[in-house]
Structures are given as structure tokens and as C-alpha cells.
Amino acid sequence: MVKKEEGCSLRERLARLPAVDELLHEAARRGLLPGFPKTLVGEQLRARLAAVKEEIVRLGVETEVVFEPEKFWAAVESGLKEQMAWRLKPVVNATGVVIHTNLGRSRLSPAAIAQVAAVAAGYSNLEYDLENGYRSIRYANVEELLCRLSGAEAAVVVNNNAGAVLLALSALAAGREVVVSRGELVEIGGAFRIPEIVVQGGAMLCEVGATNRTHLADYEKAITEDTALLLKVHTSNYRISGFTNSPATRELVALGRARGIPVIEDLGSGNLIDLAACGLPGEPTVTEVIGSGVDLATFSGDKLLGGPQSGIVVGRRELVEKLKKHPLNRALRIDKMTLAALEATLKEFLDPRSALREIPTLRMLTRKPEELKKRARNLRRRLLRAGGNDPRLVMRVIPEASRAGGGALPMVELPTWVLQLRIEGQSVACLEKRLRSRRRPVIVRIVNDWLVFDPRTLESEDDAEIAAACRELLEL
């Protein structure tokens, strides 16, 4: 933005620089106003002008510095574009991790996307009973669906599963004890720890059993007049194997009934259909858990359900009503767009075949290896064409394993076929960085010095973006 020339004093050189008001007029002439907000334009002008002044002072009195307008304005425009670029943006997920927490977890179905757009575009009956013309409760629109799909008497929805557990503990166990197995005192992503949630809910934690083995008798011995709940927790993204024991849900329910103590099961990812029938290791369905007699079950809406971020509580009406009336429920409530997406997603489950076909998370989880091998080979051919058969481009299709992610189906490897890629003469780490630095980032894995593209998490429309990215990588 500046260049050196022999000349006058430092003060005179600084005085020759244009004033901010002059620059604002020039910005308007160049079309930066109203193309960008005036406040941001002013901030950029002051910042760039300050940089020029610093450069003049740095070079000192020995050399004159001449203001270079075109370089200055190019820097201003570049800075404005960077400021106005979307921070939250769509990415291509080529990692093979289906429920990728860092990438927004589940993709919504077309029906859910359409319903969100329709509801967000104007007013809605969020808390208005159209039949009777008076105020209603916002989750009434999905409660009936949740009860039908789970077999529960009542339901309530909050902003995530951690919130659902916190609400249940606050409403039902504040000031009293909650009995939990030591093997279930888990920490999952975001430092969500069961012991801390229990304390935050105003309850006292009563740990029973050992890390690897807890027996029904351990729960029974721990029960006192201060016991409010028996809590069973899905261990999410890890498993203890070998010399282990944990009471079945039905056993805990029988104990709870005999002692008059409610049983809550935190299912974590939740599941509304039998995934074992699709060749996936069995996760208990919400219907099965409710059928076992638990008083409340909590689970996420954006994991195996394949919907928006939400925390769902289903169970006995008497207990759900206490949750609905608790002050924390308002603080944790979901918005109209979440409700729109959740309703559309739940309706897909009224026909399990439709759910497997239309909900992206379920469709990706149940893709067959032979389909994925064909997709990987097709992607390889497309990238060869995009790269003009550049000899630097090296690719191979090999068998690999995908992951469900998001704490769902822990330790389960999903057989897949991946496309591995590298470009001779270029660092794989640099290539990966360039892919995620694009206007539409492409997120991949690096394995043994190869870029890995897993078609399990790719849709057909992603191939064109990957081909464009490949061309860009070869343009060095």
C-alpha cells in the first residue's frame, strides 16, 4: 500500500495521507457503499489507514513513502469481503462419520427442510390452538407423535438431551438422592458429565457398584428414604467389555416399583426403529425401553432420530407434567424452526420404510458396502476427468470402515469403500488445509499420508464440488 521515495519530513508525509471522510466519498464512488455496511467500511478504512501510517513511521525519515491507492482499496475490499463472509456455512462431509458432532450432526430430510422454511418465513401457530382460538403449549404439536411412536403416555421436548436430563433431575430429585452405577458416570463431548449434571439439578449423587460390575443388590442396598430416582445411563461413545455386569432395565424397574421409586433411563442417541433388521448392531428402541416399564426415558433428536438438535423426554404423564411445570423448562425450550423440523422428522417414522429412505442419517448408516464401492469408483473416474488425467494425481479405492459418530452405535465399524487421494509433490496436510479453506469446504480424513473420501456421507450433488476442489488442488 506504500512505496519508498526520497523526500520530506515524516510529519509532512503523514499529512499527505487522505482523511477518512475523503476515503468514504471514494468508497461510495467505487461501489463499496451501499454494497457493504457503512460502519464496516469506516472500520476497514481506519484500520488500513493506520497500517499505512505505521509503515511510514517504520521506514523512518530516510525514505519518503507514497500512498498507493489501488493497493489500498484492494486491501479494503478484501477485508470487507472477509468480514461479511458467512461464518456458519455448508460443508461437504467426506469423513464417513455420519452423525458428525463438529459438522452439525444429522442432515435434515427434505420434508424437514421444507417445513422449517415454511414456518420460518412468516407467522405460525407456535403457541396458538387453531381449533379453540386460545393459547396452547408449543410442544403440543409433536407430543402426540412422540407418544404414538414410543408408546409413552406423555412427552416434552427441550433443547438437547443434556437439558432433558437436567430438567428431569431438577423437577423430580432436587434436594434428594439419585442412585447411579459407577460404570455409567460418563463424560461425553463438551464436558457433559453425569455427576455434574446431577449436582446442577440440585440432587445428591449416590454411586453404586464398581466401574465394571454393578449388581441389582447394589441399588437395593443404596435406597433410603432420601432416594428420589434410580438413573440408568447409556454409556454413549465407549464400552466396558470383559468381566462386566449391569442390571437389565426391567430389573431396575421391578426394584423401583417395589420401593416406590421412579426409574429414568438416559438413552443418549435414541432410536425409533429396529436397526438390527438393517444389519446394524442392536440398540434398544425407545418403544422397547418404555415397554420395559421405565417411568421416563430421555434421548437426543439429532442422532439416530436424524432430526434437529433437541432433547426428548417420554414417559408417565404424572412425571412429564411435573417437568412441563418446572421453571427450567422455559429456559430450555425449543424454537419454532426446531419444532417444524422435529414434527416433519417424526412423521417419517410413521412408515419405517419411508424413514430409512428419506432421513439422511438412517440412509447413510444403512448403505451397503457394494453400493459404496461403486460410488467410490465413480468418484475416482470423475476426479480423473476433472484433473485432465494429470499424472501427479494418484488415487486408489480400498475397503475401510465408517463410524456412526455422535456417541451412537459405539465401537461399531461400518464396512465401507473409500477413495484415497494424493498429489505428487504436494504435502497431504497442505492439501487437506486447502480443502477446508474453500468457499465451500470439503472435510476429509488423513490416513497414512492419504486424503480419504468416504462415500457413505456423500450425496450425489457433492461429487461436483469435490471435482471442482480437485481441479483447484492441481492448479499449483
N, C-alpha and C positions, 0 to 999 in steps of 0.2 A: 504493500500500500504506500510505501515511501521509497525514494531513491536518493542517493548521495550526490551532492554538488558543492563546489567551493562557494563560500559566500559569507553572509552577515551573521549577526549575533543570534544566540539561542532564543532570546525574547522575541526578536523580530520574526524568526522562523515560526514560533508558536502562534504569533499574532496573525500570520498569513493564513492559518487554517480557517476553513469556513465555520460559521456559527451553526448551532443546532437548528435554529429557525430557517436558515438558508437551506440546510440539508433536508429539512422537512418539505420545503417547497419543491426541491429537486426530486425527492422521493415521490411526491404526487405526480410530477411530470413523467417520471419513469414508470408509473403504474403500480407502485408499491402501496399507494393509498387510492382507493379503499381495499385493495387486494389483501392487505394484512391489517389487523387492528392497529390503530394509530398509537396506542400505548406501547405495543411491542416494537413498532417501527422506531419510536422515540428511544426506547431502551437500547435497541441494536445500534442506532446512530451514536448514542452517547458512549456505548461500550467500545465501538470500533474507533471512534474519535480519540478516546482515552488511550487505546492501543497505539495509535499513530503518535500521540504526544509522548508516550513512554519510549517509543522507538527514537524519536528526535532527541530526547534527553539522553538516552543510552549512547547514541552516536557522538554526542557532545559538540563542542564549538568548532572542532577542526573541520567539520564537513557540513555542508548545507543538506537539508532533507526536503525534497519536493513532494508535495501531496499528489498521489496518483489516483485520480477519480475512478477510473474503470475498475481497478483492483479493489478499491474501497467499496464500491457499490456491489461488486460481485460477492465480496465477503458479507456485506449486509444482507443481501438476498439469500445467500446460502444459510446464514444464521437464522433468518426468519423462517425459511422452509423447515429447518431442523426443529425450531420451536413449535411450529404448527403441525408437524408430523404426528400421526396417531401413536400414542404410547401403547395402547392396547390394540392389537391388530391380529388378523387371521394369520395362522402359520400352517405349513404343511408338516404333518406329523408322520415322519418316515421311520420312527424309532421301533415300531412294533409293540409299544406299550399302549394298550387300548385305553385304559382309564388313567391317563397321564395327569397327575395332580398339577404339575407345573405348567401344563398346556391346557388347563381348563376342564380336566376330567372328561365327562361324557359329551359327545356331539349330540345335539338335539335332532329329533326326527323331523322330516319335512312338515308334518302336521303341527308339531310343537312350534317350529319356527314361524309358520304361517299364523298360528293363534297368538303368539307373542306380538307379531307385527300388527295384527288386527286390534288387539287390546291396547297396545301402546300408542296407537295412532289417534286415539280420542278418549272420550269418557267411557266408563264401563260400570256394570252393576257390582263393583267390588264388595261393597257392604250394603247392598240395597236389594230387598226382596221384591222382585218384579211382580209377583203374584199378589202380594198383600199391600205393597206400597209403603213398607216401613224398613227401618234399618235392620240389617242382618249381620251375621258373623262372616268374615272374609273366607275362612276355610270351609264354610258350608258347601261350597261348590265342589270340593274334592272329597269331603268326608264320606259321602255315600259310596263313591267309587272305592275308596280305601277299605271300607267295611265289607263291601261286596267281594273284593279281591283277596282280602285277608281272613275273612270270617270273624272279624272283631266286632264288638258292639259299638265302638266309637273311635274317633280318631282326631288328632290335632297335628298341625304342621308348623314347624318353626324354621329358622334359617339354616341350620345344619344339625348333624347328628350329635355333635358335642353339646349344642344348645338344647337338644331334646333330652339328653341325659341330665344336664344341669337343671333343666326345668322340672323333670320328674323328681330329682333328689330334693330340690328346694321346696316343692309343693308337698311331698309325702314324707320327708325324713329330716327336716330341719330340727336340730337340737336332739336328734336321736341317732342310733347306730345303724350302719349299713354293713352287712356281712358280705365279704368278697374273698374268693380264693386268692392266695398269693400268686398262683400261676396266671392270674388274669389281671394283675395290676400293671397293665400295659402302658407304654408310651407310643403314640403314633405320630405321624407328620405334624409339624407345627407345635411340637412340645405339648400335645394333648396327653395328659397323664391322668389315669383314673383316680389315684389318691388325691390329687389336687382338685379335681372336679368334685369329688365327694366333699372335701373341706369347703370349697367355694359354695357348694349347695347348702352349707350350714349344718351338715351332718358329721358324724364321727365315724371314722373308718375302723372296722373290725376285721383284721386279716385272719384267715384260717388256712390250715394245711401247710404244705410245703410248695416250693416252686414247681416241682414236677408231679407231686401226688397230693390230691385233696380228696377226702372221703366224705360221704354224707354225714357220718358221725361228727366230723369236724364242724360242720354247720350246726348240727343239733346241739353240740356242747356250747357253742358260742351264743346261742339265743338266750336273751334275758328279757326282762320287762321293758328295757330301753331299745330293743331291736325294732326297727321300723320296716326294714326291707331286706330281702335276700337278692343280691345282684349277681347276675351271670353275664360275663363279658366275652364277646368274640375277640380272639387274640389277633385279629387283623392280619398284619403282614409278617407274622412269624409263627412257627410251630415248635412245640417241645415234643420230641419223639423218644422212644425207648421205654425206660421204666417210668411209666406215667399212669395217672388215674384222675378222672374227673367225673363227678356225678352227672348223670343224664338230666336233661331239663325236667322230665316227668318225675324223677326222684325228688328234685328240689321243690317242685310244685306240690307233691304229696306232703312233704315236710312242712311247707308253708301253710297248706290248708289245715294240717293237723294242729299247727301252733297259731293260726290266725294271722299270718304274716304274708303280705304280698310278695310276689316274685317278679322281678323285672329282668328281661334279657335284652342286652345291647347287642344287636345283630351286626353292627358295623355297616357292611355294604348292602345288606338286604337283598332279597331275591324273591320274585313273584312267580317264577315258573321253574319246572324241574329241569335243571341244566344237565343232570345225569343222562337224561333221554337224548341230549345233544352230544354226548360223548365227553362231557366235562365232568371232573370230579364233583361229587355231590356236595352242594352247600344246602343246608336246610332252607326250605321256603318259609316265608313269613306265615303262610297258611298252616304249615306243619307246626311251627312254633306256637302259634295261637291255639292250634288244636291240642297241643300238649298241656294246655291249661295255664300258661303264664298269664299274669294279671296285666302286664304291659310289655310291649316289645318296641324297641326303637331301631331305626335304620336310616341310612342316607338315601337321598333321592337322585344323586348324580353318580352313583357307582353302578352296581349290577342292574338297578332300575333303569338306567340310561336316560334320566331326565335332568332337570335343573338342580342346582345346589339347594338342598332343603334337608330338614331333619323331621322324620315322620314318627309319630307315636300312635300305636294302635293297641286296643285292649278293652278292659272292662269300663263300662260307661261311668260308673261311680268315680273311678280314679281319674279318667280322662277329664271329667267335669272339673275336678279339683285343679288340674293343670290349666284348663281354659280360664279359670277364675283367678289364677295366681298373677300378681303384678308383673312378674318376669316374662310372662307370655307376651305382653305387649312389646317389651323391649326386644324380643326375639322373633317377632312376627315377620312373615314374608310379604313381598310386594306383589302388585298385580301381574307383572310380567312372569315372575316365578310361578304364580298360581296358574296362569294361562298355559305355560309350558308343562307344568305338572299334570293338569287336567288332560291335556292332549296326549301326554305320555301314558297316563293310566288307562285311558280309553283304548290304546293299542293292546293292552294286556287282556281286554275282554275277549280277544281272539289270540291265543298264544302263538299261532302260526303267523299272524299279522305282526305281532311284537317281534318275533325273530327276523322277520323280513324288513320291517320298517324302522326299527330302533337301531341306529348305527352301532351302539355298543354291543348289543346282542349279535348283530350280523357279523361284526368283526371277530368276536370271541368264537363264533361257531364256523368260521371259514375253514374249509378243508385244505390239507396240505397240497393236494393235486391242483386245486384252483390257484393257490398261492404260487406254486411253481410256474404255472402258465403265466400268471401276472408278472412274476419276476423276469421271465424270459421275454415277454412282450415289452417290458420297460427297458430291458437291455437293448433290444432292437431299436426302440425309439431313440434312445440316447446315442446309439451308434450313428443313426441318421442325423440327429441334431448336431453331433460333433464332426460331421463330414468324414467319418472313418479316420479321424486323427489318430496316428499311431501312438501318440502319448497316452491315449485313453485306454486303460486296462480294466476289464470288468469280468466278473465270473458270477454264476448263480450256484449257490450251495445250500444245503439244508442247515437250518438253525432253529432257535427257539424264541418265541414271543412270550410276553408276560401280560397278564390281565391288568396289573397295576392297581393303584388306589387302595391297597390293602385287601383287595378282593382275590379270591382263589389263591391264597398264599402258597408259595413253594411250587405252584403248578407251572410246568413248562408246556407251552402250546406249540406243537410242531409246525414249523413254517419253512419257507424257502426265501432266501434273501438275495438281493443284488449287492455284491461288493464292488467298490469302485476306487480307483486311484488314478492320478495323472503323473506320469513320469516327469521328474524334475521339480515337482511341487510337494511341499510338506502337507501331509494329511491334516495336521492340526490347522494349518493356514486355510486349507480348502474348507474345512468344517466351519471355521470362523466366517469365511466369506459367504457360505450358505446361510448362516443365521443372521448375517448383516444385510441381507437383501431387503428390498421394499416389502416383498412377501417372503419371509424367512422360510427356509427348509431345514427342519430339525432332524438330524441323523444321529447314529451311534458310531463310535470308532472302536473297531475290534482288530487287534493285531495289525495295526497300521493300514487298515482299510476303512473307507467310508461304507457304512451299511445302511441300505434302504430296504425296509421290511414292508412288503405289500399288504400285510394284514391290516395296517392302519391307514392305507391309502385308498382313496376313491378314484374312479376313472378320470375325473376332472383334475386331479393332482398331477397326472402324468405330464401334461403340457407345461406346468410350472417347473417340474423337475427337469424337463428337457431344456427349457429356457435357462435354468440355473446351470446346467451342464455346459451349454454354449458359453455362458459368461465365465465359467471356470477355465475354459480353454483359450480365452481371449487375452492371455498374458504374453 
